[in-house]
Amino acid sequence: MGGAHLLVIERWTSCMHASGIENCIDQQKLQAISNAVLHKNDGQLIEWSYHSIGTGERNFVTGGVFRVTGITKLRDAERRSWSVILKVVKQDPTCDSTSHYNYWRREVEAYQSGLLQQLPANFVTPKCFSIDHLDDGSIWLWLEDVGHELQQWDKDAYRLACKRLGQFQAAYLVGETLPSNEWINSRWMRSWIQECMSYRSELDEGAIEQLLSDERLSAIMLSLNQLEDAVGDWISALERLPRVFAHQDYYEQNILLRKDQQPDDPVMLIDWQFASISGIGEDLGRFLGLAVSRGHVPIEHFAQYRELFFASYMEGLRESGWTGESELSRFGFIASFAMRAVWEAPKLLRWFQNKPGSSDNDKLLLIVQYQMEAAMEAAELYSQLTFKHS
């Protein structure tokens, strides 16, 4: 999947509107892309169509993801079908700094740099056939269609994904040079926490009194206050851990494992919008948090999966030659998972206020309780370990 890729940068007039993208696509441009997909240079585009793909939960700067398919006639009259993924990236002036966790051009610049075609540990990304700039400031990424279908993950899949993440990040701990591109955020968690807090709305006194009458919510509110008192120190500690190249959105939807995936097969990763230089274990904590919050990991078996994630990650680190203290990666893992409470605990309180009695409330309550338990472990690790001086 790696190797050279075609990179064509043009400027088109914007024409995105409610009817879709069909009037925005230049036929000659699409013909050139279809030829690139087919590894030809003389094909004639015969027909094409498109449809929207992906889930409804998109990044704020993603304007849409489409599968474009068509038929091209070659010089010998043979007709070949093809498909390609079109990802529309929206300009967002609120995310215009590379220090922002969601810097709107980050994935574009990642593909443009060529870095994603040279990843260690057999991690691969879709080829990029073209990057097109529209007059409204949006950017279109034309990407290889790897033809993946989402599937239910079992423990073996999580074990493989966590181990491979450990192998990938160990490469940067034992000799691989960390990328230094300006578009990569080196303080990703700090920016994400700041944004989470900026979106928070204050509860009125009546709502607070009502919530405090529930002992479970009262305990959550107290734990959240304690967590937020510690967050600044924990973020500083994360930034002083051994540094690795991180994906920061490493979870089932972006890790395209095949049904017959073998341990040493290439692992295809998509959506590099959050790419960062981060502390060891931090990416893994994000993975666990996303898997739990999105309902992929059964919450009733949370402790088993938490330890499966960490043990598999450590196995990947060790097999790849990293001999550092496991407590360092444990802190990165646990603290990163715990700090999701900065976003999810206030959401929990709003849910209990606005839709009391919902079954969703109890599930989120359990998740936040696990996050608070993790915060207790992170506090203990922070108080005892030497990573603060590494």
C-alpha positions, 0 to 999 in steps of 0.5 A, spaced: 500 500 500 505 504 500 510 507 495 510 513 490 503 516 490 500 521 485 499 528 488 496 533 483 494 540 486 489 545 483 484 550 485 477 549 483 471 554 484 466 552 489 460 549 488 458 545 494 450 546 495 444 541 497 444 537 491 451 534 492 458 534 489 456 532 482 456 539 479 463 540 483 467 535 479 471 536 473 470 531 468 477 531 466 480 531 473 476 525 474 478 522 468 485 523 470 484 520 477 481 514 474 487 513 470 491 514 476 487 508 480 488 504 474 495 505 473 494 507 466 495 514 462 490 514 456 483 511 459 477 515 457 472 516 463 465 513 460 460 513 467 461 515 474 457 516 480 458 517 488 454 516 494 456 518 501 459 513 506 461 513 513 458 514 520 454 520 522 459 522 527 464 526 523 469 531 525 467 538 525 472 540 519 470 534 515 465 536 510 463 529 507 466 522 505 464 519 499 465 513 495 466 515 487 465 509 482 466 509 475 468 505 468 473 507 464 475 505 457 482 503 455 485 504 449 484 497 447 477 498 448 477 494 455 472 497 460 475 497 467 471 499 473 474 503 479 473 506 485 476 512 489 474 515 496 473 523 496 474 526 503 472 534 503 476 538 508 472 544 511 476 550 512 475 552 519 478 559 522 477 557 529 482 551 528 487 555 524 493 554 528 497 547 528 497 548 536 490 546 536 488 539 537 483 539 531 488 544 526 483 543 520 489 542 515 493 537 519 491 531 515 491 534 508 499 536 510 500 529 512 498 526 506 502 532 502 508 531 506 509 524 504 510 522 511 504 517 511 507 513 506 513 511 510 511 509 517 515 504 521 512 497 524 508 495 517 503 501 518 500 503 512 495 508 509 491 509 503 495 512 497 493 519 496 491 521 488 490 528 488 489 534 493 485 539 490 484 546 493 477 550 492 476 557 492 471 557 498 478 554 502 475 547 502 480 542 500 478 535 497 483 529 498 482 523 493 484 517 497 485 510 495 479 505 496 481 500 500 474 496 500 474 495 508 467 493 511 466 494 519 466 488 523 465 486 530 471 486 534 473 480 539 478 480 544 483 477 539 482 483 534 484 488 540 490 484 542 493 485 535 491 492 535 494 494 541 500 490 540 501 493 533 500 500 536 506 498 541 510 496 536 509 502 532 511 507 537 517 503 540 520 504 533 521 511 535 523 509 542 529 505 539 532 509 533 526 511 528 527 519 528 521 522 530 517 527 525 518 534 526 513 537 521 510 543 523 503 541 522 504 535 528 501 537 534 506 536 540 501 538 546 495 535 543 492 533 550 493 540 553 489 543 547 484 537 547 482 539 554 482 546 553 477 545 548 473 541 552 473 546 558 471 551 553 464 548 551 462 547 558 456 550 560 455 552 568 449 549 571 444 553 575 444 553 583 437 549 582 440 544 578 446 543 582 442 542 588 438 537 585 444 533 582 447 533 589 441 529 592 443 523 588 449 520 592 452 517 585 452 524 582 455 527 588 461 523 588 462 524 581 462 532 582 467 531 587 471 526 584 471 531 577 473 537 582 479 533 584 481 531 577 481 538 574 485 540 580 490 535 578 490 535 570 495 541 569 500 537 573 498 530 569 498 534 562 505 536 564 507 529 566 505 527 559 509 532 555 515 529 559 514 522 558 518 518 552 515 521 546 512 517 540 508 519 534 501 518 535 495 517 531 490 520 537 484 517 534 486 510 534 480 506 534 476 500 531 473 505 525 480 507 523 484 501 524 482 497 518 483 490 520 481 484 515 477 478 517 483 474 516 488 479 519 494 475 521 499 478 526 505 480 521 500 483 516 500 490 514 495 494 518 491 500 514 490 506 518 486 512 516 484 519 519 490 522 521 487 529 523 489 528 530 496 526 529 501 528 534 507 527 538 505 525 545 507 521 551 508 513 551 501 510 553 497 516 551 494 513 544 492 507 548 488 510 553 485 514 548 483 508 544 480 504 550 476 511 552 473 511 545 472 503 545 468 504 551 464 510 550 462 508 543 460 501 546 465 497 542 468 494 549 462 491 553 462 495 559 461 489 564 468 486 562 471 493 562 477 491 567 478 485 563 479 489 557 483 495 560 488 490 562 488 486 555 489 493 552 495 494 556 498 488 556 498 487 549 501 494 548 507 492 553 508 486 549 509 490 542 513 495 546 518 489 549 518 485 543 520 491 539 526 493 544 524 498 548 526 496 555 524 502 559 520 502 566 513 500 564 510 505 569 511 510 564 507 507 559 502 505 565 501 512 567 500 515 560 495 510 558 491 511 565 491 518 565 489 519 558 483 514 559 481 518 566 482 525 563 476 523 558 472 525 564 473 532 563 468 531 557 464 526 559 462 527 566 459 534 565 455 531 559 453 526 564 450 531 569 447 534 563 443 528 561 441 527 568 438 534 568 435 534 562 433 526 561 432 523 567 430 516 567 434 514 561 437 508 560 443 511 557 444 515 563 446 509 567 451 506 562 455 513 562 455 513 569 458 507 569 463 509 564 465 516 568 465 512 574 471 507 571 474 514 569 474 516 576 477 510 578 483 511 573 484 518 576 485 515 583 490 510 579 493 516 575 494 520 582 498 514 585 502 513 579 504 521 579 506 521 586 511 515 586 514 515 579 520 517 576 517 519 569 517 527 572 524 527 571 525 523 565 
